[in-house]
Amino acid sequence: MNEMDLQKQKEMKKEEKLRAKEEKKKAKSENKRNKTPMEPSRKKKIIRRSIFGGVAAVVVLFIVYSNIAAANAKMVVYTMSVARGDIEQTVSTSGSVVSDEIKTYFAPVSIQVGTIHVAVGESASKGEAILTYDEKDFANEKRTAELKLQQNEGSYKDSMQKNNESLGDLSEANVNLAVLEQQITDIDNYIKELQRQVDDKKAALAHEGALLQISLIDWADEPDSDEYENLQKLVQINNYEQTNNADIRAWEEEIQKYTEMLNNCKEYKSEMKSQKSSAESTKLNAGGREELQAKTEMENISSQETLDAITAAGNGIVADFNGVVTEMNAVEGKTPAVGEQLFKLESTDNVKVTITISKYDLEKIKVGQKAAVTIGGFTYDGEVAKIDKMATKNNSGAAVVNTDIKIINPDENIFLGVEAKVSISTSKSEGALLVPFSAVNTDMEGSFVYAVENGIVVKKPVQTGISSAVDVEITEGLNEGDQILTDVTGGVSEGMAVTAVPQQ
């Protein structure tokens, strides 16, 4: 078939279409002329159906178009630029406010309680009297303590005086016994010497008398001679001298005197022996003196301590620091025993918050770290003061470690026992590369982020540092200015072509 024939066929088809179109218009006109008028209600229904049909057609066309466009369009992702900034890692928890200085007061003296000035739950200032004693009972106990101290001193002085007397008696006896021993020896020797002289004198006179008797016998043949008469006279004189010799009499009198003296010395010696024995039994030896001194000193210390305690209690029992009375065992009108618990005072100047740290946060916490403590709308400076070395179980059975946070600047707005929120600053980094917490992902190989390079998603392994509730520090794997995906929940995968929308 040539071009001419093709042209002719095209024209014939064109003419057929025109004729068909004209016939269709004529048929419509004929139908309109023959048609009866439509009811208004039916007409409205037809109009509504036409509108709904048109809208449905538009929706279908839109869905079809969208599917076709989606099949050919790139996924839109939101990115942000990696930038430098400061980051602070914190551990946040809560605990109870407790006192870090608690003192239990015990009765220093056994004196009747007069008045209790501060009840349980009330605050007391340093130096303020918590309770005072009954004045009359106080005065009596103080006087008794003073007298007891005097009694101890008097008893010691009396014992020492008696000991000194015993020592004096012993010394006197020892000295006198030595003198008496010598005196008795000397007197006895002297008496013996006198007795020897008497005996010698008597022996001489007797010998002389014997010789005279012999001579008298020799002259007995001449009784009238002068010699015989003289011999008789001499015999008589000798007899008289033997019994009445002046020397012998003087010596015997002296012997009697010294014998009496000797007896007196012996009697006195016996007395000194008794005195020595008594003194030795009553005197204190070195150990006895030390025992007496120690006993007296202990009694004096005890009595003085009692007196000092009573004197110090003259103003009652006062608070050693600002605090709150949390226990009261004393009763007005009752006399407590020494050492009996009176009350308990807990400091409001030295307070802390006791918290528990889980094993996951334990490695982050160190003594000396700063903390922010919030109590009833007020924020205070805090510091990690103590970390227990032993874990305990919480109500859930998990192992936790008790930690104390000291409040540095407490004030009158702090109440013991209330709950406090604690935020511990565990570490800080300045000028660090930061990314949002949601941008960091983890798989079997470690942490990574998705970045967009030339419209393609790139997986980048990273090393993370500290983190906050919002950001994470990146120590390796990214550079400042890298564009990273902030959210990967939409089915993003490595190598995907995307349309990146930067976020401010």
C-alpha positions as CSV (number, residue, x, y, z in Angstrom):
1,M,0.0,0.0,0.0
2,N,1.3,3.4,-1.1
3,E,1.2,6.7,0.8
4,M,-1.8,7.8,-1.2
5,D,-3.9,4.9,-0.1
6,L,-2.9,5.5,3.5
7,Q,-4.0,9.1,3.3
8,K,-7.3,8.1,1.8
9,Q,-8.0,5.6,4.5
10,K,-7.3,8.2,7.2
11,E,-9.7,10.7,5.7
12,M,-12.4,8.0,5.4
13,K,-12.1,7.1,9.1
14,K,-12.2,10.8,9.9
15,E,-15.5,11.3,8.0
16,E,-17.0,8.2,9.7
17,K,-16.2,9.6,13.1
18,L,-17.8,12.9,12.2
19,R,-21.0,11.2,10.9
20,A,-21.3,9.1,14.1
21,K,-20.9,12.2,16.2
22,E,-23.6,14.0,14.3
23,E,-26.0,11.1,14.7
24,K,-25.4,10.9,18.4
25,K,-26.2,14.6,18.8
26,K,-29.5,14.2,16.8
27,A,-30.5,11.3,19.0
28,K,-29.9,13.3,22.2
29,S,-32.0,16.2,20.9
30,E,-34.8,13.8,20.0
31,N,-34.7,12.3,23.5
32,K,-34.9,15.7,25.1
33,R,-38.0,16.6,23.1
34,N,-39.7,13.3,24.0
35,K,-38.7,13.3,27.7
36,T,-41.1,14.3,30.4
37,P,-39.9,16.7,33.2
38,M,-38.0,15.0,36.1
39,E,-39.2,15.3,39.7
40,P,-37.1,17.7,41.9
41,S,-36.3,15.1,44.6
42,R,-35.0,12.6,42.0
43,K,-33.0,15.3,40.4
44,K,-31.2,16.1,43.7
45,K,-30.3,12.5,44.2
46,I,-28.8,12.3,40.7
47,I,-26.8,15.5,41.4
48,R,-25.4,14.1,44.7
49,R,-24.5,10.8,43.1
50,S,-22.7,12.7,40.3
51,I,-20.7,14.8,42.9
52,F,-19.7,11.8,45.0
53,G,-18.7,9.9,41.9
54,G,-16.5,12.7,40.8
55,V,-14.8,13.0,44.2
56,A,-14.2,9.3,44.3
57,A,-12.7,9.4,40.8
58,V,-10.4,12.2,41.9
59,V,-9.3,10.2,45.0
60,V,-8.6,7.1,43.0
61,L,-6.6,9.2,40.5
62,F,-4.6,10.8,43.4
63,I,-3.8,7.4,45.0
64,V,-2.7,6.0,41.6
65,Y,-0.6,9.0,41.0
66,S,0.9,8.9,44.5
67,N,1.8,5.3,44.1
68,I,3.4,5.9,40.8
69,A,5.3,8.9,42.2
70,A,6.4,7.0,45.4
71,A,7.8,4.2,43.3
72,N,10.1,6.7,41.6
73,A,10.7,9.3,44.5
74,K,13.6,9.2,47.2
75,M,12.9,8.9,51.0
76,V,13.0,12.2,52.9
77,V,15.2,12.1,56.0
78,Y,16.0,14.7,58.6
79,T,19.6,15.4,59.4
80,M,21.6,17.7,61.6
81,S,25.2,18.9,61.5
82,V,27.6,17.4,64.1
83,A,28.8,20.3,66.3
84,R,30.9,20.9,69.4
85,G,29.5,21.9,72.8
86,D,29.7,21.2,76.5
87,I,28.1,18.1,78.0
88,E,27.6,17.1,81.6
89,Q,26.7,13.5,82.7
90,T,24.5,13.2,85.8
91,V,22.9,10.5,87.9
92,S,19.5,11.5,89.2
93,T,17.7,9.8,92.0
94,S,15.9,10.7,95.3
95,G,16.3,9.9,99.0
96,S,15.4,11.1,102.5
97,V,16.9,14.0,104.3
98,V,18.6,12.9,107.5
99,S,21.0,14.4,110.0
100,D,24.7,13.7,109.7
101,E,25.2,14.5,113.4
102,I,23.1,12.8,116.0
103,K,23.7,13.0,119.7
104,T,22.0,11.0,122.5
105,Y,22.1,12.7,125.8
106,F,22.4,10.7,129.0
107,A,21.8,11.7,132.6
108,P,25.1,13.0,134.0
109,V,23.7,13.1,137.6
110,S,20.8,11.6,139.5
111,I,18.8,14.7,140.1
112,Q,15.1,15.1,139.8
113,V,14.0,16.6,136.4
114,G,12.3,20.0,136.8
115,T,11.1,21.3,133.5
116,I,11.3,20.0,129.9
117,H,11.6,23.0,127.6
118,V,11.7,21.4,124.1
119,A,9.3,18.7,123.1
120,V,9.8,16.0,120.4
121,G,9.7,17.5,116.9
122,E,10.6,21.0,118.1
123,S,13.9,22.7,117.2
124,A,16.5,23.9,119.6
125,S,19.3,26.4,119.2
126,K,22.9,25.8,120.2
127,G,23.3,26.5,123.9
128,E,19.5,26.4,124.6
129,A,18.4,24.4,127.6
130,I,16.4,21.3,126.6
131,L,15.6,20.5,130.3
132,T,16.4,21.8,133.7
133,Y,16.6,20.2,137.2
134,D,14.6,20.7,140.3
135,E,16.4,23.5,142.2
136,K,16.0,22.0,145.7
137,D,17.1,18.6,144.7
138,F,20.0,20.1,142.8
139,A,21.2,22.1,145.8
140,N,21.1,19.0,148.1
141,E,23.0,16.8,145.6
142,K,25.6,19.4,145.1
143,R,26.2,19.8,148.9
144,T,26.4,16.0,149.3
145,A,29.0,15.8,146.6
146,E,31.1,18.6,148.3
147,L,30.9,16.8,151.7
148,K,31.9,13.5,150.1
149,L,35.0,15.2,148.7
150,Q,35.9,16.6,152.1
151,Q,35.3,13.2,153.7
152,N,37.7,11.6,151.2
153,E,40.4,14.1,152.0
154,G,39.8,13.8,155.8
155,S,40.0,10.0,155.7
156,Y,43.2,10.1,153.8
157,K,44.8,12.6,156.2
158,D,43.7,10.5,159.2
159,S,45.2,7.4,157.7
160,M,48.4,9.1,156.9
161,Q,48.6,10.7,160.4
162,K,48.2,7.3,162.0
163,N,50.8,5.9,159.7
164,N,53.2,8.7,160.6
165,E,52.5,8.0,164.3
166,S,53.3,4.3,163.7
167,L,56.4,5.2,161.9
168,G,57.4,7.5,164.8
169,D,56.8,4.8,167.3
170,L,58.8,2.4,165.3
171,S,61.6,4.8,164.9
172,E,61.6,5.5,168.6
173,A,61.5,1.8,169.5
174,N,64.4,1.0,167.1
175,V,66.5,3.8,168.5
176,N,65.7,3.1,172.1
177,L,66.2,-0.6,171.7
178,A,69.7,0.0,170.3
179,V,70.5,2.3,173.2
180,L,68.9,0.0,175.8
181,E,70.9,-2.9,174.4
182,Q,74.1,-1.0,174.9
183,Q,73.0,0.3,178.3
184,I,72.1,-3.1,179.6
185,T,75.4,-4.5,178.4
186,D,77.3,-1.7,180.0
187,I,75.4,-1.8,183.3
188,D,75.7,-5.6,183.4
189,N,79.4,-5.4,182.8
190,Y,79.8,-2.7,185.5
191,I,77.8,-4.7,188.0
192,K,80.0,-7.7,187.3
193,E,83.1,-5.5,187.8
194,L,81.7,-4.2,191.2
195,Q,80.9,-7.8,192.2
196,R,84.4,-8.8,191.3
197,Q,85.8,-6.1,193.5
198,V,83.6,-7.1,196.4
199,D,84.5,-10.7,196.0
200,D,88.2,-9.8,195.8
201,K,88.0,-7.6,198.8
202,K,86.2,-10.2,200.8
203,A,88.7,-12.8,199.7
204,A,91.6,-10.6,200.8
205,L,90.0,-9.9,204.2
206,A,89.3,-13.6,204.7
207,H,92.9,-14.5,203.7
208,E,94.2,-11.8,206.1
209,G,91.9,-13.2,208.8
210,A,93.3,-16.7,208.3
211,L,96.8,-15.5,208.6
212,L,96.0,-13.7,211.8
213,Q,94.4,-16.8,213.2
214,I,97.6,-18.8,212.5
215,S,99.7,-16.2,214.1
216,L,97.4,-16.1,217.1
217,I,97.8,-19.8,217.5
218,D,101.6,-19.4,217.3
219,W,101.5,-16.9,220.2
220,A,99.0,-18.8,222.2
221,D,101.8,-19.9,224.6
222,E,102.3,-16.3,225.4
223,P,98.9,-15.0,226.2
224,D,100.2,-12.2,228.2
225,S,102.5,-10.9,225.6
226,D,101.9,-7.7,223.6
227,E,102.1,-9.6,220.4
228,Y,99.3,-11.9,221.4
229,E,97.1,-9.0,222.5
230,N,97.8,-7.2,219.2
231,L,97.0,-10.3,217.2
232,Q,93.6,-10.6,219.1
233,K,92.8,-7.0,218.3
234,L,93.8,-7.5,214.6
235,V,91.6,-10.7,214.5
236,Q,88.6,-8.7,215.8
237,I,89.3,-5.9,213.4
238,N,89.5,-8.4,210.5
239,N,86.2,-10.0,211.5
240,Y,84.6,-6.6,211.6
241,E,86.0,-5.6,208.2
242,Q,84.8,-8.8,206.7
243,T,81.2,-7.9,207.5
244,N,81.4,-4.1,207.7
245,N,84.0,-3.1,205.2
246,A,83.2,0.4,203.8
247,D,84.4,-0.4,200.3
248,I,82.4,-3.6,200.2
249,R,79.4,-1.8,201.6
250,A,79.8,1.0,199.0
251,W,80.3,-1.5,196.2
252,E,77.3,-3.5,197.2
253,E,75.1,-0.4,197.4
254,E,76.3,0.5,194.0
255,I,75.6,-3.0,192.7
256,Q,72.1,-2.7,194.1
257,K,71.6,0.6,192.4
258,Y,72.9,-0.6,189.0
259,T,71.0,-3.8,189.3
260,E,67.8,-1.8,189.7
261,M,68.8,0.3,186.8
262,L,69.5,-2.8,184.8
263,N,66.0,-4.1,185.6
264,N,64.5,-0.8,184.5
265,C,66.3,-0.9,181.2
266,K,65.2,-4.5,180.6
267,E,61.6,-3.5,181.4
268,Y,61.8,-0.5,179.1
269,K,63.3,-2.8,176.4
270,S,60.3,-5.0,176.7
271,E,58.0,-2.0,176.2
272,M,60.0,-0.9,173.2
273,K,59.8,-4.4,171.7
274,S,56.0,-4.3,172.1
275,Q,55.9,-0.8,170.6
276,K,58.0,-1.9,167.7
277,S,55.8,-4.9,167.0
278,S,52.6,-2.8,167.2
279,A,54.1,-0.1,164.9
280,E,55.3,-2.6,162.4
281,S,51.8,-4.1,162.2
282,T,50.0,-0.8,161.8
283,K,52.4,1.1,159.6
284,L,51.9,1.2,155.8
285,N,54.5,-0.3,153.7
286,A,55.3,1.0,150.2
287,G,52.5,-1.0,148.6
288,G,50.0,0.0,151.3
289,R,50.9,3.7,150.8
290,E,50.4,3.4,147.1
291,E,47.1,1.6,147.5
292,L,45.9,4.2,150.0
293,Q,47.0,7.0,147.7
294,A,45.4,5.3,144.6
295,K,42.2,4.6,146.4
296,T,41.9,8.1,147.8
297,E,42.8,9.6,144.3
298,M,40.1,7.4,142.7
299,E,37.5,8.4,145.3
300,N,38.5,12.1,144.8
301,I,38.3,11.8,141.0
302,S,34.8,10.2,141.3
303,S,33.6,12.7,143.8
304,Q,35.1,15.6,141.9
305,E,33.5,14.4,138.6
306,T,30.2,14.1,140.4
307,L,30.6,17.6,141.8
308,D,31.7,18.9,138.4
309,A,28.8,17.2,136.7
310,I,26.3,18.6,139.2
311,T,27.8,22.1,138.9
312,A,27.8,21.9,135.1
313,A,24.1,20.8,135.2
314,G,23.2,24.0,137.1
315,N,21.8,25.4,133.8
316,G,20.2,22.1,132.8
317,I,21.1,20.0,129.8
318,V,21.8,22.3,126.8
319,A,22.0,21.6,123.0
320,D,25.5,21.3,121.6
321,F,24.3,22.4,118.2
322,N,21.3,23.6,116.3
323,G,18.9,20.7,115.8
324,V,15.6,19.0,116.4
325,V,14.7,16.8,119.4
326,T,13.7,13.5,117.9
327,E,13.3,11.4,121.1
328,M,12.4,12.4,124.7
329,N,12.8,9.8,127.4
330,A,13.0,12.2,130.4
331,V,9.9,12.8,132.5
332,E,9.3,15.9,134.6
333,G,9.4,15.1,138.3
334,K,11.3,11.8,137.8
335,T,14.8,11.2,139.0
336,P,16.8,9.4,136.3
337,A,19.7,7.1,137.2
338,V,23.2,8.3,136.1
339,G,23.7,7.1,132.5
340,E,20.0,6.8,131.7
341,Q,19.0,8.1,128.3
342,L,17.3,11.5,128.4
343,F,16.7,12.6,124.8
344,K,18.2,12.6,121.3
345,L,19.1,15.7,119.3
346,E,19.7,15.6,115.5
347,S,21.5,18.5,113.8
348,T,19.9,20.7,111.2
349,D,23.2,22.3,110.3
350,N,24.9,19.1,109.4
351,V,22.5,17.2,107.2
352,K,22.7,14.8,104.3
353,V,20.5,12.9,101.8
354,T,20.8,9.1,101.9
355,I,20.3,7.6,98.5
356,T,20.8,4.2,96.9
357,I,22.9,3.6,93.8
358,S,22.3,0.7,91.4
359,K,25.1,-1.4,90.1
360,Y,24.8,0.3,86.7
361,D,25.5,3.8,88.1
362,L,28.0,2.7,90.8
363,E,31.0,3.0,88.6
364,K,30.1,6.6,87.8
365,I,29.9,7.8,91.4
366,K,33.0,9.0,93.3
367,V,33.4,10.6,96.7
368,G,33.8,14.4,96.3
369,Q,31.5,14.8,93.2
370,K,29.2,17.8,93.2
371,A,25.4,17.4,93.4
372,A,22.3,19.5,93.2
373,V,19.8,18.7,96.0
374,T,16.2,19.9,95.6
375,I,14.0,20.0,98.7
376,G,10.5,21.4,98.5
377,G,11.3,23.8,95.7
378,F,14.6,24.9,97.2
379,T,17.9,23.8,95.6
380,Y,21.1,23.3,97.6
381,D,24.7,22.5,96.9
382,G,25.6,18.9,97.7
383,E,28.6,16.7,97.6
384,V,29.1,12.9,97.6
385,A,30.4,12.3,101.1
386,K,30.4,8.5,101.6
387,I,29.8,5.4,99.5
388,D,29.1,2.2,101.5
389,K,31.4,-0.7,100.7
390,M,28.6,-3.3,101.1
391,A,25.5,-3.6,99.0
392,T,22.0,-4.2,100.4
393,K,18.7,-5.4,98.8
394,N,16.0,-2.9,98.0
395,N,12.3,-3.7,98.0
396,S,12.5,-5.3,94.6
397,G,15.4,-7.5,95.6
398,A,18.0,-5.7,93.5
399,A,21.4,-5.0,94.9
400,V,22.0,-1.3,95.7
401,V,24.7,0.6,97.5
402,N,23.8,3.3,100.1
403,T,25.4,6.7,99.4
404,D,25.4,9.9,101.5
405,I,25.1,13.3,99.8
406,K,26.2,16.1,102.2
407,I,24.2,19.3,101.9
408,I,26.8,22.1,101.9
409,N,24.5,25.1,102.5
410,P,21.5,24.0,104.6
411,D,19.0,26.6,105.9
412,E,15.8,26.8,107.9
413,N,13.8,25.5,105.0
414,I,15.2,22.0,105.4
415,F,13.1,19.4,107.3
416,L,14.5,16.1,108.5
417,G,12.8,13.0,107.0
418,V,11.4,14.7,103.8
419,E,12.1,13.5,100.3
420,A,14.8,15.2,98.3
421,K,15.7,15.0,94.6
422,V,19.4,14.5,93.9
423,S,21.3,15.1,90.7
424,I,25.0,14.1,90.8
425,S,27.4,15.6,88.3
426,T,29.5,12.5,87.5
427,S,31.6,14.0,84.7
428,K,31.9,17.0,82.3
429,S,33.4,17.5,78.9
430,E,33.9,20.9,77.2
431,G,34.1,21.4,73.4
432,A,33.1,17.8,72.7
433,L,31.6,16.5,69.5
434,L,27.9,16.0,70.4
435,V,25.0,14.1,68.7
436,P,21.4,13.6,69.8
437,F,20.9,10.6,72.0
438,S,18.4,9.2,69.4
439,A,21.0,9.3,66.6
440,V,23.2,6.6,68.2
441,N,22.4,3.0,67.4
442,T,23.9,-0.3,68.6
443,D,24.4,-3.7,66.9
444,M,26.6,-6.7,67.4
445,E,29.6,-4.7,66.2
446,G,29.1,-1.8,68.6
447,S,27.7,1.7,68.4
448,F,27.1,3.5,65.1
449,V,25.3,6.5,63.5
450,Y,23.8,7.0,60.0
451,A,25.2,9.9,58.0
452,V,24.2,11.2,54.6
453,E,27.0,11.7,52.1
454,N,26.1,12.8,48.5
455,G,22.5,11.7,49.1
456,I,23.5,8.2,50.2
457,V,23.0,6.8,53.8
458,V,26.4,5.8,55.2
459,K,26.8,3.7,58.4
460,K,29.6,5.1,60.6
461,P,31.0,3.2,63.6
462,V,31.6,5.5,66.6
463,Q,33.1,5.5,70.0
464,T,31.0,7.2,72.6
465,G,32.0,9.1,75.8
466,I,29.7,10.5,78.4
467,S,26.1,11.2,77.8
468,S,23.3,13.4,79.1
469,A,19.6,13.0,78.9
470,V,19.7,14.6,75.4
471,D,23.2,14.3,73.9
472,V,26.0,11.8,73.6
473,E,29.7,12.6,73.3
474,I,31.4,11.1,70.3
475,T,35.1,10.5,70.8
476,E,35.9,8.7,67.5
477,G,34.2,8.1,64.2
478,L,32.7,11.6,63.3
479,N,34.0,15.0,62.3
480,E,32.5,18.4,63.0
481,G,30.1,19.3,60.3
482,D,29.1,15.7,59.4
483,Q,25.4,15.4,58.5
484,I,23.8,12.6,60.5
485,L,20.3,11.2,60.7
486,T,18.5,12.2,64.0
487,D,15.9,9.4,63.7
488,V,16.2,6.0,62.0
489,T,12.8,4.5,62.9
490,G,11.5,4.8,59.3
491,G,13.3,1.8,57.8
492,V,16.5,3.5,56.9
493,S,19.3,1.3,55.8
494,E,22.9,1.6,54.7
495,G,23.4,2.6,51.0
496,M,19.8,4.0,50.6
497,A,19.4,7.1,48.4
498,V,17.6,9.7,50.4
499,T,16.6,13.3,50.3
500,A,18.2,15.0,53.3
501,V,16.3,17.8,55.1
502,P,18.6,19.6,57.5
503,Q,17.2,20.6,60.9
504,Q,18.1,23.7,62.8
